[in-house]
Each structure stands twice: as C-alpha cells, then as structure tokens.
Amino acid sequence: MRSGSTTSTRPAGSSKRARDVDLSQDAGDPPRLLRTTWRATWSPELAEEPFSRVSWEIEPTGDGVTRLTVVHDELERAPKTAESVASPGGWSFVVSGLKSVLETGKGLG
C-alpha cells in the first residue's frame, strides 16, 4: 500500500461475521514502520466512529528473530472500537493468526 492509498478489506473465506476494515497508509518508515488510519466496518456502530491509528513496528532483534509491536491509538473518540479491539477476538487474535501463518503457513482457522 502506498502512502495516501485507501482500501477496504475482508479476509478470504470470511464467515457471515466479516471483518471489514477501511484503512489508509498515512505515514511510515518501510520496512521498519507501517502506520495506517483504521476504522472497523463490520458493525454499523463501529463504522460510525471516526478513524483511529494502527502502527506496526518491526524490529530485528538478532538470531533471525523479529519483534512486532502493534500500537492502536487515537481511540479517544472511538470507545466502541477500543472495546472491540481489546477483546479476545481483537488484536491478540490477529497477531496470533499472523504468527501462525509465518511459522506454519496456515492460519488459525
């Protein structure tokens, strides 16, 4: 995704509870930092909230290990989004799925 570009995404094979997200890249320092504006659209309540920001910080730590830090901020005006992404099905699930794909080539399910 180029800076300033926008997209709406739904994972392949998603269920009836699709995880739609509107996002656009607003800054970054590839390959170390990707920062996007982000808004969940899988529920009308969340889609009405303003965009927040997600930063993906990637840091090599040596011995073939890389640290990924996901920071989701600017949520002050998006309390329902904040609650949703903090839930067990939120970012912890997304990052666990990403780890599974990177290690095994298969998602969580």
VMD Tcl script that draws the C-alpha trace (Angstrom):
set ca {
  {0.00 0.00 0.00}
  {1.39 3.40 -0.96}
  {1.18 6.41 1.35}
  {-2.20 8.04 0.97}
  {-3.83 4.99 -0.65}
  {-7.01 3.54 0.80}
  {-8.57 0.11 0.83}
  {-11.41 -1.87 2.31}
  {-10.52 -5.43 3.14}
  {-12.24 -8.67 4.07}
  {-10.18 -11.82 4.73}
  {-10.64 -14.63 2.22}
  {-13.09 -17.27 3.38}
  {-14.58 -14.96 5.99}
  {-17.76 -16.02 7.72}
  {-21.04 -14.13 7.83}
  {-19.43 -12.02 10.57}
  {-16.98 -10.47 8.14}
  {-14.09 -8.45 9.47}
  {-14.26 -5.43 7.21}
  {-11.87 -2.54 7.77}
  {-11.36 0.78 6.00}
  {-7.76 1.88 6.15}
  {-5.23 4.13 4.52}
  {-1.50 4.40 4.97}
  {-0.69 7.81 6.40}
  {2.96 7.52 7.39}
  {5.73 5.08 7.90}
  {9.34 4.16 7.52}
  {9.38 0.95 5.46}
  {10.39 -1.70 6.30}
  {10.52 -0.73 9.99}
  {7.20 1.07 10.45}
  {3.81 0.95 8.79}
  {1.22 3.39 10.11}
  {-2.38 3.42 8.93}
  {-5.61 5.13 9.75}
  {-8.15 2.43 10.61}
  {-11.90 2.04 11.03}
  {-13.83 -1.18 11.58}
  {-16.87 -1.50 9.34}
  {-18.07 -4.99 10.35}
  {-20.76 -3.40 12.50}
  {-22.79 -0.23 11.84}
  {-21.96 1.07 15.34}
  {-18.23 0.81 14.71}
  {-18.46 2.18 11.18}
  {-19.98 5.38 12.58}
  {-16.94 6.05 14.78}
  {-14.03 8.14 13.50}
  {-10.80 6.65 12.19}
  {-8.14 5.65 14.70}
  {-4.48 4.82 14.02}
  {-2.62 1.50 13.90}
  {1.19 1.34 13.83}
  {3.10 -1.84 13.02}
  {6.67 -1.51 14.33}
  {9.07 -4.18 13.05}
  {12.44 -4.56 14.77}
  {15.08 -7.24 14.07}
  {16.48 -8.44 17.39}
  {19.18 -10.81 16.13}
  {19.47 -14.56 15.57}
  {16.69 -14.48 12.98}
  {14.14 -13.14 15.46}
  {11.97 -10.11 14.74}
  {9.88 -8.18 17.26}
  {6.49 -6.91 16.08}
  {4.79 -4.22 18.14}
  {1.23 -3.25 17.24}
  {0.06 0.08 18.65}
  {-3.58 1.09 18.18}
  {-4.14 4.65 19.36}
  {-6.22 7.76 18.73}
  {-9.18 5.83 20.16}
  {-10.44 8.60 22.45}
  {-13.43 9.33 20.19}
  {-13.97 5.67 19.26}
  {-14.83 3.88 22.53}
  {-16.70 1.00 20.89}
  {-13.75 0.32 18.59}
  {-11.40 0.44 21.60}
  {-13.55 -2.15 23.39}
  {-13.74 -4.36 20.29}
  {-10.01 -4.45 19.57}
  {-9.20 -5.11 23.25}
  {-11.48 -8.17 23.31}
  {-10.18 -11.75 22.90}
  {-11.17 -11.58 19.22}
  {-9.29 -8.31 18.73}
  {-5.61 -7.60 18.11}
  {-4.38 -10.56 20.18}
  {-6.29 -12.89 17.82}
  {-4.99 -11.06 14.72}
  {-1.36 -11.20 15.88}
  {-1.70 -14.87 16.90}
  {-3.04 -15.64 13.43}
  {-0.18 -13.77 11.80}
  {2.34 -15.68 13.93}
  {0.72 -18.98 12.94}
  {0.87 -18.12 9.23}
  {4.51 -17.08 9.46}
  {5.56 -20.19 11.40}
  {3.42 -22.87 9.73}
  {1.98 -21.37 6.57}
  {-1.53 -21.96 7.94}
  {-3.94 -19.62 9.71}
  {-5.76 -20.28 12.95}
  {-8.78 -21.44 11.31}
}
mol new
graphics top color blue
foreach p $ca { graphics top sphere $p radius 0.5 }
foreach p [lrange $ca 0 end-1] q [lrange $ca 1 end] { graphics top cylinder $p $q radius 0.2 }
display resetview
